[in-house]
Amino acid sequence: MTISDTPAPPYYAVIFTSLRTAGDNGYGKMAEAMEKLAAAQPGFLGIESARDESGSDGLGITVSYWESLESITAWKANAAHLVAQQRGRDTWYEEFKVRICRAERDYAFARV
């Protein structure tokens, strides 16, 4: 995993915070497929994800970056993504929260 190389602001971030149910139940395979599909969507800029060390059912945060609110809306309505969203509600998540934010500025540090 690397830090996403986003363009100069403004751009948008979708922050998906979740608590998983126990077990994989196909989650890993679907998450990998959704990441690849999202990367192919118009307006996609990058993704970063982390889950706490307590295991697959711990707190997870995924941040995806997008050029516009329209590109986020199109991703949310993608047919395959809709299937994954429903499976998440039915099987994979105890709870989740989505936040959509506009990035006004960013800066970075890299040890060379």
Gaussian input, Z-matrix of N, CA and C with variables (Angstrom, degrees):
# hf/3-21g

backbone

0 1
 N
 C     1     B1
 C     2     B2     1     A1
 N     3     B3     2     A2     1     D1
 C     4     B4     3     A3     2     D2
 C     5     B5     4     A4     3     D3
 N     6     B6     5     A5     4     D4
 C     7     B7     6     A6     5     D5
 C     8     B8     7     A7     6     D6
 N     9     B9     8     A8     7     D7
 C    10    B10     9     A9     8     D8
 C    11    B11    10    A10     9     D9
 N    12    B12    11    A11    10    D10
 C    13    B13    12    A12    11    D11
 C    14    B14    13    A13    12    D12
 N    15    B15    14    A14    13    D13
 C    16    B16    15    A15    14    D14
 C    17    B17    16    A16    15    D15
 N    18    B18    17    A17    16    D16
 C    19    B19    18    A18    17    D17
 C    20    B20    19    A19    18    D18
 N    21    B21    20    A20    19    D19
 C    22    B22    21    A21    20    D20
 C    23    B23    22    A22    21    D21
 N    24    B24    23    A23    22    D22
 C    25    B25    24    A24    23    D23
 C    26    B26    25    A25    24    D24
 N    27    B27    26    A26    25    D25
 C    28    B28    27    A27    26    D26
 C    29    B29    28    A28    27    D27
 N    30    B30    29    A29    28    D28
 C    31    B31    30    A30    29    D29
 C    32    B32    31    A31    30    D30
 N    33    B33    32    A32    31    D31
 C    34    B34    33    A33    32    D32
 C    35    B35    34    A34    33    D33
 N    36    B36    35    A35    34    D34
 C    37    B37    36    A36    35    D35
 C    38    B38    37    A37    36    D36
 N    39    B39    38    A38    37    D37
 C    40    B40    39    A39    38    D38
 C    41    B41    40    A40    39    D39
 N    42    B42    41    A41    40    D40
 C    43    B43    42    A42    41    D41
 C    44    B44    43    A43    42    D42
 N    45    B45    44    A44    43    D43
 C    46    B46    45    A45    44    D44
 C    47    B47    46    A46    45    D45
 N    48    B48    47    A47    46    D46
 C    49    B49    48    A48    47    D47
 C    50    B50    49    A49    48    D48
 N    51    B51    50    A50    49    D49
 C    52    B52    51    A51    50    D50
 C    53    B53    52    A52    51    D51
 N    54    B54    53    A53    52    D52
 C    55    B55    54    A54    53    D53
 C    56    B56    55    A55    54    D54
 N    57    B57    56    A56    55    D55
 C    58    B58    57    A57    56    D56
 C    59    B59    58    A58    57    D57
 N    60    B60    59    A59    58    D58
 C    61    B61    60    A60    59    D59
 C    62    B62    61    A61    60    D60
 N    63    B63    62    A62    61    D61
 C    64    B64    63    A63    62    D62
 C    65    B65    64    A64    63    D63
 N    66    B66    65    A65    64    D64
 C    67    B67    66    A66    65    D65
 C    68    B68    67    A67    66    D66
 N    69    B69    68    A68    67    D67
 C    70    B70    69    A69    68    D68
 C    71    B71    70    A70    69    D69
 N    72    B72    71    A71    70    D70
 C    73    B73    72    A72    71    D71
 C    74    B74    73    A73    72    D72
 N    75    B75    74    A74    73    D73
 C    76    B76    75    A75    74    D74
 C    77    B77    76    A76    75    D75
 N    78    B78    77    A77    76    D76
 C    79    B79    78    A78    77    D77
 C    80    B80    79    A79    78    D78
 N    81    B81    80    A80    79    D79
 C    82    B82    81    A81    80    D80
 C    83    B83    82    A82    81    D81
 N    84    B84    83    A83    82    D82
 C    85    B85    84    A84    83    D83
 C    86    B86    85    A85    84    D84
 N    87    B87    86    A86    85    D85
 C    88    B88    87    A87    86    D86
 C    89    B89    88    A88    87    D87
 N    90    B90    89    A89    88    D88
 C    91    B91    90    A90    89    D89
 C    92    B92    91    A91    90    D90
 N    93    B93    92    A92    91    D91
 C    94    B94    93    A93    92    D92
 C    95    B95    94    A94    93    D93
 N    96    B96    95    A95    94    D94
 C    97    B97    96    A96    95    D95
 C    98    B98    97    A97    96    D96
 N    99    B99    98    A98    97    D97
 C   100   B100    99    A99    98    D98
 C   101   B101   100   A100    99    D99
 N   102   B102   101   A101   100   D100
 C   103   B103   102   A102   101   D101
 C   104   B104   103   A103   102   D102
 N   105   B105   104   A104   103   D103
 C   106   B106   105   A105   104   D104
 C   107   B107   106   A106   105   D105
 N   108   B108   107   A107   106   D106
 C   109   B109   108   A108   107   D107
 C   110   B110   109   A109   108   D108
 N   111   B111   110   A110   109   D109
 C   112   B112   111   A111   110   D110
 C   113   B113   112   A112   111   D111
 N   114   B114   113   A113   112   D112
 C   115   B115   114   A114   113   D113
 C   116   B116   115   A115   114   D114
 N   117   B117   116   A116   115   D115
 C   118   B118   117   A117   116   D116
 C   119   B119   118   A118   117   D117
 N   120   B120   119   A119   118   D118
 C   121   B121   120   A120   119   D119
 C   122   B122   121   A121   120   D120
 N   123   B123   122   A122   121   D121
 C   124   B124   123   A123   122   D122
 C   125   B125   124   A124   123   D123
 N   126   B126   125   A125   124   D124
 C   127   B127   126   A126   125   D125
 C   128   B128   127   A127   126   D126
 N   129   B129   128   A128   127   D127
 C   130   B130   129   A129   128   D128
 C   131   B131   130   A130   129   D129
 N   132   B132   131   A131   130   D130
 C   133   B133   132   A132   131   D131
 C   134   B134   133   A133   132   D132
 N   135   B135   134   A134   133   D133
 C   136   B136   135   A135   134   D134
 C   137   B137   136   A136   135   D135
 N   138   B138   137   A137   136   D136
 C   139   B139   138   A138   137   D137
 C   140   B140   139   A139   138   D138
 N   141   B141   140   A140   139   D139
 C   142   B142   141   A141   140   D140
 C   143   B143   142   A142   141   D141
 N   144   B144   143   A143   142   D142
 C   145   B145   144   A144   143   D143
 C   146   B146   145   A145   144   D144
 N   147   B147   146   A146   145   D145
 C   148   B148   147   A147   146   D146
 C   149   B149   148   A148   147   D147
 N   150   B150   149   A149   148   D148
 C   151   B151   150   A150   149   D149
 C   152   B152   151   A151   150   D150
 N   153   B153   152   A152   151   D151
 C   154   B154   153   A153   152   D152
 C   155   B155   154   A154   153   D153
 N   156   B156   155   A155   154   D154
 C   157   B157   156   A156   155   D155
 C   158   B158   157   A157   156   D156
 N   159   B159   158   A158   157   D157
 C   160   B160   159   A159   158   D158
 C   161   B161   160   A160   159   D159
 N   162   B162   161   A161   160   D160
 C   163   B163   162   A162   161   D161
 C   164   B164   163   A163   162   D162
 N   165   B165   164   A164   163   D163
 C   166   B166   165   A165   164   D164
 C   167   B167   166   A166   165   D165
 N   168   B168   167   A167   166   D166
 C   169   B169   168   A168   167   D167
 C   170   B170   169   A169   168   D168
 N   171   B171   170   A170   169   D169
 C   172   B172   171   A171   170   D170
 C   173   B173   172   A172   171   D171
 N   174   B174   173   A173   172   D172
 C   175   B175   174   A174   173   D173
 C   176   B176   175   A175   174   D174
 N   177   B177   176   A176   175   D175
 C   178   B178   177   A177   176   D176
 C   179   B179   178   A178   177   D177
 N   180   B180   179   A179   178   D178
 C   181   B181   180   A180   179   D179
 C   182   B182   181   A181   180   D180
 N   183   B183   182   A182   181   D181
 C   184   B184   183   A183   182   D182
 C   185   B185   184   A184   183   D183
 N   186   B186   185   A185   184   D184
 C   187   B187   186   A186   185   D185
 C   188   B188   187   A187   186   D186
 N   189   B189   188   A188   187   D187
 C   190   B190   189   A189   188   D188
 C   191   B191   190   A190   189   D189
 N   192   B192   191   A191   190   D190
 C   193   B193   192   A192   191   D191
 C   194   B194   193   A193   192   D192
 N   195   B195   194   A194   193   D193
 C   196   B196   195   A195   194   D194
 C   197   B197   196   A196   195   D195
 N   198   B198   197   A197   196   D196
 C   199   B199   198   A198   197   D197
 C   200   B200   199   A199   198   D198
 N   201   B201   200   A200   199   D199
 C   202   B202   201   A201   200   D200
 C   203   B203   202   A202   201   D201
 N   204   B204   203   A203   202   D202
 C   205   B205   204   A204   203   D203
 C   206   B206   205   A205   204   D204
 N   207   B207   206   A206   205   D205
 C   208   B208   207   A207   206   D206
 C   209   B209   208   A208   207   D207
 N   210   B210   209   A209   208   D208
 C   211   B211   210   A210   209   D209
 C   212   B212   211   A211   210   D210
 N   213   B213   212   A212   211   D211
 C   214   B214   213   A213   212   D212
 C   215   B215   214   A214   213   D213
 N   216   B216   215   A215   214   D214
 C   217   B217   216   A216   215   D215
 C   218   B218   217   A217   216   D216
 N   219   B219   218   A218   217   D217
 C   220   B220   219   A219   218   D218
 C   221   B221   220   A220   219   D219
 N   222   B222   221   A221   220   D220
 C   223   B223   222   A222   221   D221
 C   224   B224   223   A223   222   D222
 N   225   B225   224   A224   223   D223
 C   226   B226   225   A225   224   D224
 C   227   B227   226   A226   225   D225
 N   228   B228   227   A227   226   D226
 C   229   B229   228   A228   227   D227
 C   230   B230   229   A229   228   D228
 N   231   B231   230   A230   229   D229
 C   232   B232   231   A231   230   D230
 C   233   B233   232   A232   231   D231
 N   234   B234   233   A233   232   D232
 C   235   B235   234   A234   233   D233
 C   236   B236   235   A235   234   D234
 N   237   B237   236   A236   235   D235
 C   238   B238   237   A237   236   D236
 C   239   B239   238   A238   237   D237
 N   240   B240   239   A239   238   D238
 C   241   B241   240   A240   239   D239
 C   242   B242   241   A241   240   D240
 N   243   B243   242   A242   241   D241
 C   244   B244   243   A243   242   D242
 C   245   B245   244   A244   243   D243
 N   246   B246   245   A245   244   D244
 C   247   B247   246   A246   245   D245
 C   248   B248   247   A247   246   D246
 N   249   B249   248   A248   247   D247
 C   250   B250   249   A249   248   D248
 C   251   B251   250   A250   249   D249
 N   252   B252   251   A251   250   D250
 C   253   B253   252   A252   251   D251
 C   254   B254   253   A253   252   D252
 N   255   B255   254   A254   253   D253
 C   256   B256   255   A255   254   D254
 C   257   B257   256   A256   255   D255
 N   258   B258   257   A257   256   D256
 C   259   B259   258   A258   257   D257
 C   260   B260   259   A259   258   D258
 N   261   B261   260   A260   259   D259
 C   262   B262   261   A261   260   D260
 C   263   B263   262   A262   261   D261
 N   264   B264   263   A263   262   D262
 C   265   B265   264   A264   263   D263
 C   266   B266   265   A265   264   D264
 N   267   B267   266   A266   265   D265
 C   268   B268   267   A267   266   D266
 C   269   B269   268   A268   267   D267
 N   270   B270   269   A269   268   D268
 C   271   B271   270   A270   269   D269
 C   272   B272   271   A271   270   D270
 N   273   B273   272   A272   271   D271
 C   274   B274   273   A273   272   D272
 C   275   B275   274   A274   273   D273
 N   276   B276   275   A275   274   D274
 C   277   B277   276   A276   275   D275
 C   278   B278   277   A277   276   D276
 N   279   B279   278   A278   277   D277
 C   280   B280   279   A279   278   D278
 C   281   B281   280   A280   279   D279
 N   282   B282   281   A281   280   D280
 C   283   B283   282   A282   281   D281
 C   284   B284   283   A283   282   D282
 N   285   B285   284   A284   283   D283
 C   286   B286   285   A285   284   D284
 C   287   B287   286   A286   285   D285
 N   288   B288   287   A287   286   D286
 C   289   B289   288   A288   287   D287
 C   290   B290   289   A289   288   D288
 N   291   B291   290   A290   289   D289
 C   292   B292   291   A291   290   D290
 C   293   B293   292   A292   291   D291
 N   294   B294   293   A293   292   D292
 C   295   B295   294   A294   293   D293
 C   296   B296   295   A295   294   D294
 N   297   B297   296   A296   295   D295
 C   298   B298   297   A297   296   D296
 C   299   B299   298   A298   297   D297
 N   300   B300   299   A299   298   D298
 C   301   B301   300   A300   299   D299
 C   302   B302   301   A301   300   D300
 N   303   B303   302   A302   301   D301
 C   304   B304   303   A303   302   D302
 C   305   B305   304   A304   303   D303
 N   306   B306   305   A305   304   D304
 C   307   B307   306   A306   305   D305
 C   308   B308   307   A307   306   D306
 N   309   B309   308   A308   307   D307
 C   310   B310   309   A309   308   D308
 C   311   B311   310   A310   309   D309
 N   312   B312   311   A311   310   D310
 C   313   B313   312   A312   311   D311
 C   314   B314   313   A313   312   D312
 N   315   B315   314   A314   313   D313
 C   316   B316   315   A315   314   D314
 C   317   B317   316   A316   315   D315
 N   318   B318   317   A317   316   D316
 C   319   B319   318   A318   317   D317
 C   320   B320   319   A319   318   D318
 N   321   B321   320   A320   319   D319
 C   322   B322   321   A321   320   D320
 C   323   B323   322   A322   321   D321
 N   324   B324   323   A323   322   D322
 C   325   B325   324   A324   323   D323
 C   326   B326   325   A325   324   D324
 N   327   B327   326   A326   325   D325
 C   328   B328   327   A327   326   D326
 C   329   B329   328   A328   327   D327
 N   330   B330   329   A329   328   D328
 C   331   B331   330   A330   329   D329
 C   332   B332   331   A331   330   D330
 N   333   B333   332   A332   331   D331
 C   334   B334   333   A333   332   D332
 C   335   B335   334   A334   333   D333

   B1=1.4612
   B2=1.5205
   B3=1.3149
   B4=1.4530
   B5=1.5308
   B6=1.3060
   B7=1.4624
   B8=1.5190
   B9=1.3175
   B10=1.4638
   B11=1.5203
   B12=1.3030
   B13=1.4613
   B14=1.5291
   B15=1.3048
   B16=1.4640
   B17=1.5279
   B18=1.3337
   B19=1.4678
   B20=1.5230
   B21=1.2865
   B22=1.4685
   B23=1.5292
   B24=1.3281
   B25=1.4631
   B26=1.5212
   B27=1.3138
   B28=1.4615
   B29=1.5273
   B30=1.3225
   B31=1.4586
   B32=1.5254
   B33=1.3206
   B34=1.4590
   B35=1.5175
   B36=1.3231
   B37=1.4592
   B38=1.5304
   B39=1.3160
   B40=1.4583
   B41=1.5145
   B42=1.3299
   B43=1.4614
   B44=1.5240
   B45=1.3276
   B46=1.4576
   B47=1.5204
   B48=1.3274
   B49=1.4585
   B50=1.5139
   B51=1.3379
   B52=1.4642
   B53=1.5171
   B54=1.3233
   B55=1.4595
   B56=1.5198
   B57=1.3227
   B58=1.4544
   B59=1.5157
   B60=1.2988
   B61=1.4583
   B62=1.5316
   B63=1.3217
   B64=1.4643
   B65=1.5254
   B66=1.3166
   B67=1.4613
   B68=1.5107
   B69=1.3240
   B70=1.4661
   B71=1.5221
   B72=1.3323
   B73=1.4685
   B74=1.5271
   B75=1.3330
   B76=1.4595
   B77=1.5153
   B78=1.3241
   B79=1.4658
   B80=1.5347
   B81=1.3205
   B82=1.4639
   B83=1.5179
   B84=1.3063
   B85=1.4676
   B86=1.5293
   B87=1.3364
   B88=1.4596
   B89=1.5202
   B90=1.3239
   B91=1.4660
   B92=1.5228
   B93=1.3237
   B94=1.4677
   B95=1.5308
   B96=1.3208
   B97=1.4665
   B98=1.5315
   B99=1.3352
   B100=1.4643
   B101=1.5180
   B102=1.3301
   B103=1.4633
   B104=1.5300
   B105=1.3310
   B106=1.4703
   B107=1.5245
   B108=1.3190
   B109=1.4586
   B110=1.5264
   B111=1.3365
   B112=1.4679
   B113=1.5249
   B114=1.3268
   B115=1.4692
   B116=1.5242
   B117=1.3165
   B118=1.4657
   B119=1.5299
   B120=1.3264
   B121=1.4632
   B122=1.5291
   B123=1.3343
   B124=1.4635
   B125=1.5333
   B126=1.3149
   B127=1.4574
   B128=1.5138
   B129=1.3343
   B130=1.4666
   B131=1.5251
   B132=1.3357
   B133=1.4696
   B134=1.5220
   B135=1.3286
   B136=1.4647
   B137=1.5110
   B138=1.3416
   B139=1.4670
   B140=1.5255
   B141=1.3238
   B142=1.4618
   B143=1.5218
   B144=1.3369
   B145=1.4547
   B146=1.5172
   B147=1.3308
   B148=1.4629
   B149=1.5216
   B150=1.3237
   B151=1.4649
   B152=1.5184
   B153=1.3329
   B154=1.4645
   B155=1.5295
   B156=1.3137
   B157=1.4611
   B158=1.5204
   B159=1.3180
   B160=1.4653
   B161=1.5195
   B162=1.3180
   B163=1.4603
   B164=1.5063
   B165=1.3309
   B166=1.4568
   B167=1.5193
   B168=1.3368
   B169=1.4629
   B170=1.5261
   B171=1.3340
   B172=1.4607
   B173=1.5193
   B174=1.3233
   B175=1.4568
   B176=1.5213
   B177=1.3232
   B178=1.4603
   B179=1.5102
   B180=1.3160
   B181=1.4630
   B182=1.5204
   B183=1.3141
   B184=1.4593
   B185=1.5226
   B186=1.3184
   B187=1.4603
   B188=1.5219
   B189=1.3255
   B190=1.4586
   B191=1.5248
   B192=1.3286
   B193=1.4609
   B194=1.5219
   B195=1.3442
   B196=1.4633
   B197=1.5240
   B198=1.3357
   B199=1.4634
   B200=1.5225
   B201=1.3391
   B202=1.4625
   B203=1.5257
   B204=1.3269
   B205=1.4612
   B206=1.5274
   B207=1.3280
   B208=1.4631
   B209=1.5304
   B210=1.3243
   B211=1.4656
   B212=1.5327
   B213=1.3204
   B214=1.4655
   B215=1.5249
   B216=1.3224
   B217=1.4630
   B218=1.5289
   B219=1.3241
   B220=1.4640
   B221=1.5277
   B222=1.3249
   B223=1.4631
   B224=1.5209
   B225=1.3173
   B226=1.4604
   B227=1.5223
   B228=1.3397
   B229=1.4658
   B230=1.5261
   B231=1.3356
   B232=1.4574
   B233=1.5329
   B234=1.3418
   B235=1.4669
   B236=1.5304
   B237=1.3252
   B238=1.4697
   B239=1.5200
   B240=1.3258
   B241=1.4619
   B242=1.5279
   B243=1.3369
   B244=1.4649
   B245=1.5300
   B246=1.3201
   B247=1.4691
   B248=1.5301
   B249=1.3297
   B250=1.4681
   B251=1.5260
   B252=1.3333
   B253=1.4684
   B254=1.5357
   B255=1.3318
   B256=1.4606
   B257=1.5252
   B258=1.3201
   B259=1.4677
   B260=1.5292
   B261=1.3248
   B262=1.4644
   B263=1.5162
   B264=1.3245
   B265=1.4724
   B266=1.5234
   B267=1.3362
   B268=1.4644
   B269=1.5213
   B270=1.3475
   B271=1.4603
   B272=1.5220
   B273=1.3369
   B274=1.4559
   B275=1.5193
   B276=1.3257
   B277=1.4624
   B278=1.5182
   B279=1.3289
   B280=1.4623
   B281=1.5248
   B282=1.3228
   B283=1.4635
   B284=1.5178
   B285=1.3232
   B286=1.4567
   B287=1.5199
   B288=1.3240
   B289=1.4584
   B290=1.5232
   B291=1.3336
   B292=1.4581
   B293=1.5231
   B294=1.3216
   B295=1.4646
   B296=1.5275
   B297=1.3158
   B298=1.4577
   B299=1.5167
   B300=1.3299
   B301=1.4643
   B302=1.5240
   B303=1.3024
   B304=1.4653
   B305=1.5308
   B306=1.3160
   B307=1.4650
   B308=1.5249
   B309=1.2989
   B310=1.4642
   B311=1.5228
   B312=1.3318
   B313=1.4640
   B314=1.5090
   B315=1.3140
   B316=1.4552
   B317=1.5209
   B318=1.2955
   B319=1.4476
   B320=1.5141
   B321=1.3157
   B322=1.4581
   B323=1.5213
   B324=1.3145
   B325=1.4571
   B326=1.5147
   B327=1.3008
   B328=1.4622
   B329=1.5247
   B330=1.3137
   B331=1.4656
   B332=1.5257
   B333=1.3078
   B334=1.4688
   B335=1.5107
   A1=107.86
   A2=114.62
   A3=121.05
   A4=109.18
   A5=115.61
   A6=120.99
   A7=107.63
   A8=117.09
   A9=121.87
   A10=110.87
   A11=115.46
   A12=122.65
   A13=107.42
   A14=116.51
   A15=121.97
   A16=110.44
   A17=116.49
   A18=120.11
   A19=110.83
   A20=116.06
   A21=120.44
   A22=108.62
   A23=117.27
   A24=120.13
   A25=111.29
   A26=116.66
   A27=126.12
   A28=112.33
   A29=114.29
   A30=124.39
   A31=105.27
   A32=117.38
   A33=120.75
   A34=111.14
   A35=115.56
   A36=122.73
   A37=108.74
   A38=115.61
   A39=121.81
   A40=105.80
   A41=116.26
   A42=122.19
   A43=107.52
   A44=115.97
   A45=122.64
   A46=107.57
   A47=116.84
   A48=123.07
   A49=107.72
   A50=116.78
   A51=118.91
   A52=112.92
   A53=113.98
   A54=123.46
   A55=105.90
   A56=116.74
   A57=122.79
   A58=112.51
   A59=115.04
   A60=121.53
   A61=107.33
   A62=117.23
   A63=121.22
   A64=110.30
   A65=116.29
   A66=122.03
   A67=112.68
   A68=114.90
   A69=120.12
   A70=111.73
   A71=117.01
   A72=122.41
   A73=112.99
   A74=117.03
   A75=121.42
   A76=114.93
   A77=116.97
   A78=121.10
   A79=112.53
   A80=116.79
   A81=120.67
   A82=112.37
   A83=116.14
   A84=121.12
   A85=110.50
   A86=116.96
   A87=120.40
   A88=111.00
   A89=118.28
   A90=121.09
   A91=110.64
   A92=116.66
   A93=120.73
   A94=110.55
   A95=117.09
   A96=120.93
   A97=111.02
   A98=117.18
   A99=120.42
   A100=111.10
   A101=117.61
   A102=119.86
   A103=110.47
   A104=117.02
   A105=120.72
   A106=111.00
   A107=116.96
   A108=120.63
   A109=111.13
   A110=116.93
   A111=120.70
   A112=110.49
   A113=116.55
   A114=121.06
   A115=112.15
   A116=117.16
   A117=121.46
   A118=112.59
   A119=117.72
   A120=121.22
   A121=110.90
   A122=116.87
   A123=119.82
   A124=110.65
   A125=116.08
   A126=120.82
   A127=115.22
   A128=118.71
   A129=121.62
   A130=109.64
   A131=116.76
   A132=121.49
   A133=113.67
   A134=118.14
   A135=120.45
   A136=111.69
   A137=114.64
   A138=120.30
   A139=108.99
   A140=115.58
   A141=123.25
   A142=107.23
   A143=116.60
   A144=119.24
   A145=110.65
   A146=116.28
   A147=121.86
   A148=109.39
   A149=116.33
   A150=122.38
   A151=107.22
   A152=116.73
   A153=118.96
   A154=111.12
   A155=115.93
   A156=122.17
   A157=114.11
   A158=119.25
   A159=120.08
   A160=112.01
   A161=117.68
   A162=120.34
   A163=112.09
   A164=115.87
   A165=121.52
   A166=113.48
   A167=117.89
   A168=119.27
   A169=113.24
   A170=117.55
   A171=121.31
   A172=112.62
   A173=114.96
   A174=122.46
   A175=109.97
   A176=115.99
   A177=121.25
   A178=110.19
   A179=115.92
   A180=121.61
   A181=107.77
   A182=115.43
   A183=121.67
   A184=107.18
   A185=115.71
   A186=121.54
   A187=107.42
   A188=115.95
   A189=119.94
   A190=108.20
   A191=115.28
   A192=121.66
   A193=109.40
   A194=115.58
   A195=122.06
   A196=110.34
   A197=115.34
   A198=121.34
   A199=112.69
   A200=117.62
   A201=120.06
   A202=111.39
   A203=115.01
   A204=120.18
   A205=110.38
   A206=117.33
   A207=121.04
   A208=111.17
   A209=117.41
   A210=119.67
   A211=110.89
   A212=117.48
   A213=121.45
   A214=109.77
   A215=117.21
   A216=121.67
   A217=110.84
   A218=116.65
   A219=120.31
   A220=110.83
   A221=118.12
   A222=121.45
   A223=110.48
   A224=117.43
   A225=120.48
   A226=111.27
   A227=117.49
   A228=122.68
   A229=113.32
   A230=119.03
   A231=122.00
   A232=109.26
   A233=117.48
   A234=122.06
   A235=112.77
   A236=117.78
   A237=120.38
   A238=110.90
   A239=116.83
   A240=120.73
   A241=110.68
   A242=117.12
   A243=120.46
   A244=111.08
   A245=117.09
   A246=121.45
   A247=109.65
   A248=116.89
   A249=121.25
   A250=111.04
   A251=117.36
   A252=120.32
   A253=110.51
   A254=116.67
   A255=119.78
   A256=111.32
   A257=117.05
   A258=120.25
   A259=110.38
   A260=116.25
   A261=119.66
   A262=111.75
   A263=116.47
   A264=120.12
   A265=111.78
   A266=116.08
   A267=121.02
   A268=113.49
   A269=117.82
   A270=120.53
   A271=115.25
   A272=118.76
   A273=120.89
   A274=116.72
   A275=118.92
   A276=119.82
   A277=112.85
   A278=114.47
   A279=120.77
   A280=108.52
   A281=114.93
   A282=121.45
   A283=109.54
   A284=115.08
   A285=120.34
   A286=109.46
   A287=114.43
   A288=121.74
   A289=107.84
   A290=116.06
   A291=122.28
   A292=108.13
   A293=115.41
   A294=121.54
   A295=107.48
   A296=116.63
   A297=121.33
   A298=107.53
   A299=115.22
   A300=121.19
   A301=110.31
   A302=115.85
   A303=121.42
   A304=107.73
   A305=115.98
   A306=120.89
   A307=108.04
   A308=116.22
   A309=122.22
   A310=112.23
   A311=116.01
   A312=119.51
   A313=108.42
   A314=115.82
   A315=121.02
   A316=109.05
   A317=116.53
   A318=122.53
   A319=107.79
   A320=117.30
   A321=120.08
   A322=111.61
   A323=114.41
   A324=124.01
   A325=106.84
   A326=117.28
   A327=121.78
   A328=108.24
   A329=115.91
   A330=120.79
   A331=107.08
   A332=115.29
   A333=119.03
   A334=110.29
   D1=138.82
   D2=176.69
   D3=-126.27
   D4=165.62
   D5=174.87
   D6=-77.81
   D7=132.75
   D8=-178.51
   D9=-62.01
   D10=139.08
   D11=177.61
   D12=-94.15
   D13=86.00
   D14=-176.95
   D15=-84.11
   D16=156.58
   D17=178.45
   D18=-76.10
   D19=178.51
   D20=174.99
   D21=-61.96
   D22=138.75
   D23=178.11
   D24=-62.88
   D25=160.39
   D26=7.93
   D27=-87.99
   D28=151.64
   D29=170.62
   D30=-152.89
   D31=-179.10
   D32=-174.33
   D33=-120.29
   D34=149.80
   D35=175.88
   D36=-123.50
   D37=133.63
   D38=171.91
   D39=-106.44
   D40=116.22
   D41=-178.82
   D42=-102.76
   D43=116.32
   D44=-178.86
   D45=-111.54
   D46=109.49
   D47=-179.59
   D48=-108.10
   D49=131.32
   D50=-174.11
   D51=-142.71
   D52=155.11
   D53=167.01
   D54=-116.75
   D55=122.07
   D56=-175.75
   D57=-85.63
   D58=158.09
   D59=167.91
   D60=-80.34
   D61=168.40
   D62=179.83
   D63=-71.89
   D64=146.78
   D65=176.23
   D66=83.88
   D67=161.22
   D68=-178.20
   D69=-81.79
   D70=-49.30
   D71=177.65
   D72=50.87
   D73=35.96
   D74=179.12
   D75=86.64
   D76=1.75
   D77=-176.62
   D78=-61.54
   D79=-48.61
   D80=-175.63
   D81=-57.96
   D82=-44.66
   D83=179.82
   D84=-64.06
   D85=-43.80
   D86=-179.97
   D87=-67.66
   D88=-40.72
   D89=179.18
   D90=-60.29
   D91=-42.04
   D92=178.25
   D93=-64.37
   D94=-42.62
   D95=179.27
   D96=-64.95
   D97=-40.38
   D98=-179.24
   D99=-68.16
   D100=-36.88
   D101=178.02
   D102=-63.45
   D103=-43.19
   D104=177.83
   D105=-64.94
   D106=-42.05
   D107=179.97
   D108=-65.68
   D109=-43.81
   D110=178.77
   D111=-59.39
   D112=-41.62
   D113=-178.42
   D114=-62.07
   D115=-22.52
   D116=-179.94
   D117=-91.23
   D118=-2.84
   D119=-176.90
   D120=-82.67
   D121=142.50
   D122=174.69
   D123=-57.39
   D124=133.42
   D125=177.38
   D126=91.53
   D127=-7.19
   D128=179.51
   D129=-70.85
   D130=134.78
   D131=-178.52
   D132=-116.31
   D133=-23.66
   D134=-178.18
   D135=161.31
   D136=172.82
   D137=-179.45
   D138=-150.53
   D139=145.31
   D140=175.30
   D141=-137.45
   D142=141.40
   D143=-176.07
   D144=-146.50
   D145=144.92
   D146=177.05
   D147=-149.36
   D148=147.09
   D149=176.06
   D150=-132.25
   D151=141.86
   D152=-176.84
   D153=-63.92
   D154=165.06
   D155=-172.30
   D156=-75.96
   D157=-2.51
   D158=-178.00
   D159=-73.62
   D160=-7.57
   D161=177.43
   D162=121.55
   D163=-171.94
   D164=-173.30
   D165=-64.75
   D166=-21.20
   D167=-178.55
   D168=-96.47
   D169=12.21
   D170=179.67
   D171=-84.18
   D172=-174.62
   D173=178.79
   D174=-69.62
   D175=132.06
   D176=177.58
   D177=-128.13
   D178=147.61
   D179=176.40
   D180=-133.39
   D181=125.22
   D182=174.51
   D183=-122.37
   D184=130.47
   D185=177.38
   D186=-117.91
   D187=121.44
   D188=172.96
   D189=-110.29
   D190=147.42
   D191=-175.32
   D192=-115.27
   D193=138.64
   D194=-172.34
   D195=-139.37
   D196=151.76
   D197=179.38
   D198=-69.97
   D199=-33.76
   D200=-171.80
   D201=-152.65
   D202=165.02
   D203=173.99
   D204=-64.95
   D205=-32.98
   D206=178.78
   D207=-64.03
   D208=-39.33
   D209=178.84
   D210=-68.08
   D211=-33.81
   D212=175.94
   D213=-66.57
   D214=-44.43
   D215=179.19
   D216=-61.36
   D217=-42.15
   D218=179.01
   D219=-64.22
   D220=-39.91
   D221=178.46
   D222=-65.04
   D223=-43.97
   D224=179.66
   D225=-59.84
   D226=-32.35
   D227=-177.10
   D228=-91.30
   D229=-2.32
   D230=179.44
   D231=-58.48
   D232=133.12
   D233=-173.51
   D234=-57.81
   D235=-46.30
   D236=179.50
   D237=-66.91
   D238=-36.04
   D239=178.07
   D240=-67.71
   D241=-35.90
   D242=176.41
   D243=-61.10
   D244=-39.80
   D245=177.22
   D246=-62.59
   D247=-45.94
   D248=179.17
   D249=-63.19
   D250=-39.51
   D251=178.80
   D252=-60.93
   D253=-44.28
   D254=-179.64
   D255=-66.35
   D256=-40.86
   D257=177.76
   D258=-63.48
   D259=-35.61
   D260=176.13
   D261=-60.80
   D262=-45.08
   D263=178.71
   D264=-66.14
   D265=-38.89
   D266=-176.30
   D267=-77.86
   D268=-33.28
   D269=-166.69
   D270=-129.85
   D271=-46.77
   D272=-163.28
   D273=-92.85
   D274=-22.90
   D275=-172.70
   D276=-118.79
   D277=136.24
   D278=167.69
   D279=-76.35
   D280=-41.26
   D281=175.69
   D282=-163.14
   D283=158.27
   D284=174.73
   D285=-152.88
   D286=163.23
   D287=176.21
   D288=-141.83
   D289=138.77
   D290=178.32
   D291=-115.42
   D292=132.81
   D293=176.19
   D294=-126.35
   D295=135.66
   D296=178.15
   D297=-116.83
   D298=124.19
   D299=-173.00
   D300=-130.32
   D301=149.02
   D302=173.12
   D303=-97.15
   D304=123.83
   D305=176.65
   D306=-81.50
   D307=118.74
   D308=-179.15
   D309=-93.22
   D310=-28.19
   D311=176.61
   D312=-157.71
   D313=155.83
   D314=173.26
   D315=-148.31
   D316=160.69
   D317=175.65
   D318=-154.01
   D319=165.22
   D320=-172.48
   D321=-143.41
   D322=164.89
   D323=172.21
   D324=-138.58
   D325=139.71
   D326=175.22
   D327=-142.75
   D328=123.30
   D329=175.15
   D330=-73.56
   D331=126.09
   D332=-176.19
   D333=-104.01

